[in-house]
């Protein structure tokens, strides 16, 4: 299964929005996190994210089929990157796609201060995935509501040989 990332533009907003609603709706129902969950966002929020100067949004493809999306935010002049959201449509989950996506983005970006992300602490599968690809808990846990907490992760030690965002080496 060949996984590739296609850089999204404004014309992809509807497709990305539909996929994130399908993917995140079960979590919205479970945790009732109406202010945070991407399934509860309007398409205008997706458009706004795509248009952000510090954001790169990608559609994840398996062959020619769109199976999810990922947003990368670049902070500190690209020296720190944040992943989120990352989503894989339910019928394509647990097939190693997300792990492959992490390999791809880590070849594309080389933030010298590493990567950060957050996820729902109660979603053990998500936590397992992030830990499996090398992320470590920062120790910060934020209670969101009586049903869920957000746990924060970072990945500082990178084994990247990828691009350095068009910056000259010094």
Secondary structure, DSSP 4 states (H G I P E B T S, - for coil): --EEEEE--GGGHHHHHHHHHHHHHHHHHHH--TTT-GGG--HHHHHHHHH-TTEEEEEEEETTEEEEEEEEEEEGGGTEEEEEEEEE-GGGTTSSHHHHHHHHHHHH---TT-EEEEEETT-HHHHHHHHHTT-EEEEEEEEEETTEEEEEEEE------S--TTPPP-
